[in-house]
Amino acid sequence: MALDQAVREARKRLDRSKEYQEKGWYHSFELPDGTSMHGAMSLEHQFQRYAAFPLPADLRGNRVLDIGTWDGWFAFEAERHGAAVTAVDCVEVPGFLEIHHKLSSHVDYRVLDVYQLPQAGLGRFDIVFFLGVLYHVKHPLLALEIVCGLATDTVIVDSFVTDGDTWRDHREDIPTMEFYETDELGNGLDNWVGPTVGCLMALCRTAGFARVELLQAYGFNAVVACFRKWEPEPDPGSQEPPELLDVLNAWTFGINFSSSKDEFISCWFRTPQASVSRSELRLEVDGFGVPALFARRDEHGVWVANFRLPPGVGNGWKNVRLRFADSRFGKTSRIGVDMPLQVDRLVLHGVCDGISWSCDEARISNGGFVSSWVSGLPENADRGNVRIILGDKRLRAQYIGAPDAEGRRQINVAIPHDSPTGRQLFAIECGGVRSESWPLNVV
């Protein structure tokens, strides 16, 4: 209890509001006319922070988003390096407007909350600054997912942490995060969370970044560089890439994914390697990398690995490919993201026993396996959105083939062994549309 109270008192003392009020500025500035603004953060410290970011000196051709810009020094500095910059904050800050005018800046300034950004129509950004914001948001992981979805290359995350000087002592521990209900941190009601360094990096990885690198950690501060893409492929690779067999939704076993859900990508692959760790795998979806959550080999020697669907991939067909850290990418598969099911009419062209090929018949003694052929299915029809209706039962398809020359697709389904025998009505359903029923004799 005494230790807990000491921690609470230490957190309370992390209050720079008096210094900010006295100076009137958070950032410091040196203006073209020679005048200076001395804020709570020194100009030297600001330059040191910016220099630590893994960014090119010439940012021409890059779009930069500065979230939580406040007085705007980092936004104006990125503009000075040639970037087209958009700066946002949850309130309009008079200091930003003053500096913007004195610099004759072209930075696009918006008043937006971080949760409003996906609907703000700002587009995508090569580089995003998320500096000193994370501990101010009530939903830190959601905020990082939003930031990840807005970025195409690099995000710099700077945050309060609870263990900036001691994180190496417990780097193998389960990541933890303090929660501040009211004013426990720095006497501020808008300070919500205090992650450890390990937790900060875990949050960034979970948000969907391919790579997360710790740049600095000291005192109560840590700076992390988050990358949407993997390091370049080795040329040549030192081994063959994994042979990608299938890419499916881990929940539905289909090819469709929704960006509004927590969706997981399952990849089945073969490799002659005796072992595979998840850290070796490099999955790429529409050009964006995403780390593996686990990898295991089944009893047939086929490997399966699961990945999260990365944020911000957009809707439509997306290419998926897989490599090892020391290999090139192998063949490409594809998935559908946020694609509607467009079905006008489904037509059954035949149903037969899948073993004997007896027409209009299903023999339970043969395993209860039925094949059917249907036209009218959309391109993104899959095992998750196609259902077989047999009498009063709704069954999941086990296999959906590619269209033949006439647009017909084969659908295979297992008939439960306890199905009633005799004449049953068989139909296919997809996207709210059902085919006409086909009489099937179950024996």
C-alpha positions in Angstrom: 0.0 0.0 0.0 2.8 2.4 0.8 4.5 1.7 -2.5 1.2 2.3 -4.4 0.7 5.6 -2.6 4.3 6.7 -3.4 3.6 5.9 -7.1 0.4 7.9 -7.0 2.2 10.9 -5.5 5.0 10.6 -8.1 2.5 10.6 -10.9 0.8 13.7 -9.5 4.1 15.6 -9.6 4.4 15.1 -13.3 2.6 18.4 -13.9 4.0 21.0 -16.3 0.9 23.1 -16.5 2.4 25.9 -14.3 5.4 26.1 -16.5 3.3 26.2 -19.6 1.0 28.9 -18.2 4.0 31.0 -17.3 5.6 30.8 -20.7 2.4 30.8 -22.7 3.8 28.4 -25.3 4.4 24.7 -25.3 6.8 24.7 -28.3 9.6 27.1 -28.8 10.1 29.0 -32.1 12.7 31.0 -33.9 11.0 33.2 -36.5 12.4 34.6 -39.8 12.4 38.2 -38.3 14.8 37.0 -35.6 12.3 37.0 -32.8 12.0 33.9 -30.5 9.2 32.3 -28.6 10.5 30.4 -25.6 8.1 27.6 -24.7 8.0 24.8 -22.1 9.9 22.7 -24.6 13.3 24.2 -25.7 14.1 24.6 -29.3 17.3 22.5 -28.9 15.2 19.6 -27.5 12.7 19.9 -30.4 15.5 19.6 -32.9 17.0 16.7 -31.1 13.6 14.9 -31.1 13.1 15.5 -34.8 16.6 14.4 -35.7 15.9 11.0 -34.0 13.0 10.3 -36.3 14.0 7.9 -39.2 12.9 10.4 -41.9 14.7 11.7 -45.0 16.0 15.2 -44.9 14.1 16.0 -48.1 10.4 15.4 -47.7 9.3 16.8 -51.0 6.6 14.7 -52.5 5.5 13.4 -49.0 2.2 14.0 -47.2 2.6 14.5 -43.5 -0.1 14.4 -40.8 0.6 15.9 -37.4 -2.0 14.7 -34.9 -2.2 16.8 -31.7 -0.1 19.5 -33.2 -0.7 22.1 -30.5 1.6 25.1 -31.3 2.7 23.2 -34.4 6.5 23.2 -34.3 6.7 19.6 -35.7 4.2 20.4 -38.5 6.1 23.6 -39.5 9.4 21.7 -39.3 8.1 19.0 -41.7 6.9 21.7 -44.0 10.4 23.4 -43.9 11.8 20.0 -45.1 9.5 20.1 -48.1 6.4 18.1 -47.0 2.8 18.9 -47.7 1.5 19.0 -44.1 -1.9 18.7 -42.5 -2.0 19.5 -38.8 -4.9 18.6 -36.5 -5.9 19.2 -32.9 -9.0 18.7 -30.9 -9.3 22.5 -30.2 -8.2 25.5 -32.0 -4.9 26.8 -30.6 -4.3 30.5 -31.0 -0.5 30.0 -30.9 -0.6 27.8 -33.9 -2.6 30.4 -35.9 -0.1 33.1 -34.8 3.0 31.1 -35.9 1.2 30.0 -39.1 0.7 33.6 -40.1 4.2 34.7 -39.2 5.8 31.9 -41.2 3.4 32.4 -44.1 2.8 28.7 -43.8 0.7 26.5 -46.1 0.1 23.9 -43.5 -3.6 22.8 -43.7 -5.0 23.2 -40.1 -8.0 21.3 -39.0 -9.8 21.0 -35.6 -10.6 17.4 -35.3 -10.6 14.7 -32.6 -8.6 11.6 -33.4 -11.7 9.5 -33.5 -13.2 11.8 -36.2 -10.2 11.4 -38.5 -11.4 8.3 -40.5 -14.5 10.2 -41.7 -12.8 13.6 -42.2 -11.8 12.9 -45.8 -8.2 13.9 -45.3 -6.8 11.0 -47.5 -3.7 9.0 -46.7 -0.3 10.2 -45.5 3.2 8.9 -46.0 4.2 10.0 -42.5 2.2 10.6 -39.4 3.3 12.3 -36.2 1.4 11.1 -33.1 3.5 12.9 -30.5 2.4 13.3 -26.9 -1.2 12.1 -27.7 -1.5 8.5 -26.9 -1.9 8.9 -23.1 -4.5 11.6 -23.7 -6.9 9.2 -25.4 -9.5 7.0 -23.6 -9.2 4.3 -26.2 -5.4 4.0 -27.0 -5.5 0.9 -29.1 -8.4 2.2 -31.2 -6.6 5.5 -31.7 -3.5 3.6 -32.9 -5.5 1.5 -35.3 -7.0 4.8 -36.7 -3.5 6.3 -37.1 -2.2 3.1 -38.7 -5.1 3.1 -41.2 -4.2 6.7 -42.2 -0.5 6.0 -42.8 1.1 4.4 -45.8 4.7 4.3 -44.6 5.9 5.6 -41.2 4.3 6.7 -37.9 6.2 8.3 -35.1 4.6 7.7 -31.7 5.9 9.6 -28.7 4.2 8.9 -25.4 4.4 9.0 -21.6 5.6 5.7 -20.2 5.9 4.5 -16.7 9.3 2.9 -17.0 11.5 4.8 -19.4 14.6 4.3 -17.4 14.0 0.7 -16.2 12.2 -1.1 -19.0 15.2 -3.3 -19.7 14.9 -4.8 -16.3 11.5 -6.4 -17.1 11.4 -6.6 -20.9 10.2 -10.2 -20.8 7.3 -9.4 -18.5 3.7 -9.3 -19.6 3.0 -5.7 -20.8 1.1 -3.6 -18.4 -0.6 -0.2 -18.5 -1.8 2.1 -15.7 -5.3 3.6 -16.0 -6.1 7.1 -14.6 -9.7 7.6 -13.8 -9.5 11.3 -12.9 -6.4 13.4 -12.3 -3.9 10.8 -11.1 -1.4 11.7 -13.8 -0.1 15.2 -13.7 -3.3 16.5 -12.2 -4.9 16.4 -15.7 -8.3 15.1 -16.4 -7.4 14.3 -19.9 -4.6 11.9 -19.0 -6.0 8.4 -19.3 -3.3 5.7 -19.5 0.4 5.1 -18.7 1.9 2.1 -20.6 5.2 0.5 -19.9 7.7 0.7 -22.8 6.9 -3.0 -23.6 3.1 -2.2 -23.6 3.6 0.8 -25.9 5.4 -1.4 -28.4 2.9 -4.2 -28.1 0.0 -1.7 -28.7 1.7 -0.5 -31.8 2.2 -4.0 -33.2 -1.4 -5.0 -32.3 -2.7 -1.9 -34.1 -1.4 -3.4 -37.4 2.1 -2.1 -38.1 4.5 -4.5 -39.7 7.6 -3.3 -37.8 7.9 -1.4 -34.5 11.3 0.0 -33.4 12.1 1.8 -30.1 14.0 4.9 -30.9 14.4 6.4 -27.4 13.2 5.7 -23.8 14.2 7.9 -20.9 12.5 9.2 -17.8 8.8 9.0 -18.4 9.0 9.2 -22.2 9.4 6.8 -25.1 9.6 7.3 -28.9 8.7 4.5 -31.3 8.9 4.3 -35.1 6.1 2.3 -36.6 6.4 1.0 -40.2 3.6 -0.1 -42.5 5.9 -2.1 -44.7 8.5 -4.8 -44.2 12.2 -4.3 -44.8 13.1 -4.8 -48.5 13.2 -8.4 -49.8 16.7 -9.9 -49.9 18.1 -10.2 -53.4 18.6 -13.0 -53.8 16.9 -14.8 -50.9 19.0 -17.5 -49.1 16.1 -20.0 -49.2 12.9 -20.7 -51.2 9.8 -18.8 -50.1 6.9 -20.7 -48.4 4.6 -22.4 -50.9 1.3 -20.6 -50.2 -1.6 -23.1 -50.4 -4.6 -21.1 -49.2 -5.6 -17.8 -47.6 -8.9 -17.7 -45.8 -10.8 -15.8 -43.1 -10.0 -17.6 -39.8 -13.7 -17.3 -38.7 -15.7 -18.1 -41.8 -13.1 -20.1 -43.9 -14.1 -17.8 -46.8 -12.2 -15.2 -48.8 -14.2 -12.2 -47.6 -13.2 -9.8 -44.8 -14.7 -6.8 -43.1 -12.6 -3.9 -42.0 -15.1 -3.0 -39.3 -14.5 -6.3 -37.5 -11.5 -7.9 -35.8 -10.7 -10.2 -38.7 -7.9 -12.8 -38.8 -6.2 -14.1 -41.9 -5.2 -17.8 -41.9 -2.4 -18.8 -44.3 -1.7 -22.4 -45.1 1.7 -23.1 -46.6 4.4 -25.7 -47.1 8.1 -25.4 -46.6 11.0 -27.9 -46.2 12.1 -26.1 -43.1 11.9 -28.3 -40.0 10.7 -25.4 -37.8 9.1 -22.0 -38.4 8.8 -19.2 -35.9 6.2 -16.4 -36.3 9.0 -13.8 -36.2 10.3 -15.3 -39.5 7.1 -14.7 -41.4 6.4 -11.6 -43.5 2.8 -11.4 -44.7 1.8 -8.6 -47.1 -1.7 -7.4 -47.9 -2.1 -4.9 -50.6 1.5 -3.8 -50.0 1.1 -3.4 -46.2 3.0 -5.8 -43.9 1.5 -7.4 -40.8 3.2 -9.6 -38.2 2.2 -13.2 -37.5 0.3 -14.1 -34.3 1.3 -17.8 -34.3 2.5 -20.5 -36.6 2.1 -24.3 -36.2 2.4 -27.4 -38.4 -0.5 -29.9 -38.7 -0.4 -33.6 -38.7 0.0 -33.6 -42.5 3.1 -31.4 -42.5 1.2 -28.3 -43.7 1.9 -25.1 -41.8 -0.8 -22.6 -40.8 -0.2 -19.1 -39.5 -2.7 -16.4 -38.4 -2.4 -12.7 -39.0 -4.6 -9.7 -38.3 -6.2 -7.9 -41.3 -4.1 -4.7 -41.5 -6.0 -1.4 -41.1 -6.5 0.9 -44.1 -6.3 -1.6 -47.0 -9.5 -0.2 -48.6 -12.2 -2.1 -50.2 -12.1 -4.6 -53.1 -9.8 -7.4 -54.1 -6.5 -7.4 -52.3 -3.3 -9.3 -53.1 -1.8 -11.4 -50.4 1.7 -12.8 -50.4 4.0 -14.4 -47.9 7.8 -14.7 -47.5 10.4 -15.6 -44.8 12.7 -12.9 -43.5 15.5 -14.4 -45.7 13.5 -15.3 -48.8 11.7 -13.6 -51.6 7.9 -13.5 -51.8 6.2 -16.5 -53.2 3.0 -16.7 -55.3 0.2 -14.3 -54.8 -3.3 -15.1 -53.5 -6.2 -12.7 -53.0 -9.0 -11.8 -50.6 -12.0 -9.5 -50.8 -12.3 -6.7 -48.3 -15.7 -4.9 -47.7 -17.1 -6.3 -50.9 -20.9 -6.5 -51.1 -22.6 -9.6 -52.3 -24.4 -8.8 -55.5 -26.8 -11.6 -56.4 -29.6 -11.3 -58.8 -30.7 -14.9 -59.5 -29.3 -18.4 -58.6 -30.0 -21.4 -60.9 -29.4 -25.0 -59.9 -28.3 -27.1 -62.9 -28.0 -30.5 -61.1 -27.5 -32.4 -57.9 -25.9 -35.8 -57.4 -24.2 -38.1 -55.0 -20.6 -37.0 -54.7 -19.2 -40.6 -54.7 -21.4 -42.6 -57.0 -22.5 -39.6 -59.1 -26.0 -40.9 -59.0 -28.2 -38.0 -60.2 -30.8 -36.5 -57.8 -29.6 -38.8 -55.0 -27.6 -38.7 -51.8 -26.4 -41.9 -50.2 -25.7 -41.4 -46.5 -24.0 -44.8 -46.6 -21.5 -43.3 -49.0 -20.6 -40.6 -46.5 -23.5 -38.3 -47.3 -21.5 -36.2 -49.7 -23.4 -34.2 -52.4 -22.2 -32.2 -55.4 -24.3 -29.6 -57.1 -23.8 -27.0 -59.9 -25.2 -23.5 -59.7 -24.9 -20.3 -61.8 -25.4 -16.8 -60.7 -23.0 -16.8 -57.8 -21.0 -13.6 -57.4 -17.2 -13.7 -57.8 -16.7 -13.3 -54.0 -19.1 -16.2 -53.1 -17.4 -18.4 -50.5 -17.9 -20.9 -47.7 -18.8 -18.1 -45.4 -21.7 -16.7 -47.4 -23.1 -19.6 -49.3 -25.6 -21.9 -47.6 -27.2 -25.2 -48.7 -30.8 -25.7 -47.7 -31.8 -29.4 -47.3 -35.3 -29.7 -46.0 -35.3 -27.6 -42.8 -31.5 -27.7 -42.4 -29.0 -25.0 -43.3 -25.7 -26.5 -44.2 -22.3 -24.9 -44.9 -20.5 -25.6 -48.2 -17.3 -27.6 -47.9 -16.0 -26.6 -51.4 -16.9 -23.9 -54.0 -15.2 -24.3 -57.3 -14.2 -21.8 -59.9 -16.8 -21.0 -62.7 -16.6 -23.2 -65.8 -17.0 -21.8 -69.3 -20.8 -21.5 -68.8 -20.4 -19.7 -65.4 -21.5 -22.7 -63.4 -19.7 -23.4 -60.1 -19.5 -26.8 -58.3 -20.6 -26.8 -54.6 -19.9 -29.7 -52.4 -21.6 -30.3 -49.1 -21.7 -33.1 -46.4 -25.2 -34.3 -45.5 -25.6 -35.1 -41.8 -26.0 -38.8 -41.0 -29.1 -38.1 -39.0 -30.9 -36.5 -42.0 -34.3 -37.9 -42.7 -34.4 -40.3 -45.6 -36.7 -40.0 -48.6 -37.5 -37.0 -50.8 -36.0 -33.7 -49.6 -35.9 -30.3 -51.2 -32.4 -29.0 -52.0 -31.5 -25.3 -52.7 -28.6 -22.9 -52.7 -28.7 -19.5 -50.9 -26.4 -16.5 -51.2 -26.8 -12.8 -50.5 -30.4 -13.3 -49.5 -31.3 -14.9 -52.8 -32.4 -18.6 -52.9 -32.5 -20.9 -55.9 -35.5 -22.9 -56.8 -35.6 -26.1 -54.9 -34.4 -29.3 -56.4 -35.9 -32.7 -55.4 -33.2 -35.0 -53.8 -33.7 -38.5 -52.7 -31.8 -39.2 -49.5 -31.1 -42.9 -49.0 
